[in-house]
Amino acid sequence: MANLLSLKRRIQTAQNVSKTTRAMQMIAASKLKKAQTAALSLRTYAQKLITLSQNLTTKIQKENLPAFMTERFDTKKTLIIILSPDKGLCGGLITNLVKEFLKISSSKEEFLYITVGKKAERQVINLTKNEILASFQFGSTNPTFDMVYPIVRIIDEYFIGKKVDAVKILYAQFENVFTQKPKITTLLPITISQTANPDNNISYLFEPDLNTLLPSLLTQYLQMSLYQYLLESFASEQGARMIAMQNATTNAKDVISELRLEYNKSRQEKITNEILDITNTGAIK
């Protein structure tokens, strides 16, 4: 009897877990749809910005390049922005980010950090003695553009102020629902790949002048790139969580089936033993 009650409790627990993971799966799927749409649509805009920048940089002297495009090796320091979820239960996403972070931190370079997400903050504190300049919560809803401004202000202070030589970002690149890869990308200095073939024979009219326009354009490009990475990180989190909770729900259902089978066997065995006891008692009489 005690064994049957124990099995009943275990079945009830597994059913509760299944309901919880199923609900979390549905919530993640709903958030993923919005985040995926935003992240993919912003990629096109960012690409248009870089294409425009490519055309403009061909028309400016190298010595007049904006500060965001100026390479330097003065401080030997790099500012790294790490994006991560605030919460777990998202499969191997956080583990993969930590592995990539360990590759970076094991080098001989000196790093300063900005963390977005509680998981990133905790790992940086536990795994390195380097300074965290600022920590921000990632949040549980689709990132807004307002999240970009305080981060960009710190980037300006340290890169334009020549306190660091470069700014990099570690985030989870969203490829599809099943694949999210940790990626490290250089934000500053901005390097424009010469993949485009602008026609230098075309005469452009700039308002204001090019030397004023290009820095403003690159600032916008930096902001949009950072926002793009925030959106991709959020989409990656929701995709990883949806799949993790889907697997957890499937596993819980498998456990329930096994427990029910065991319960039915135990119950059948108990009934059989009771019948045998009654039969034996009758035979003795």
QUILINMO-V558702 format. One line per field, one symbol per residue. psi: psi as a letter, one per 40 degrees, with the letter a starting at -180 (. if undefined). Layout:
BEGIN
psi = ???
END
This chain:
BEGIN
psi = dddddddddddddddddddddddddddddddddddddddddddddddddddddddddeeiideeiideehiifddfihhhhhhiidiaffbeddddddddddddeeieihiiihhhhdddddddddeieihhdihiidieihiiddddddddddddddddefeidihihhihhhdadehhhhhhihdiihhhhfdigiheehhihhhaiddddddddddddddddddddddddddddddddddddddddddddddddddddddddddddddddddddddddddd.
END
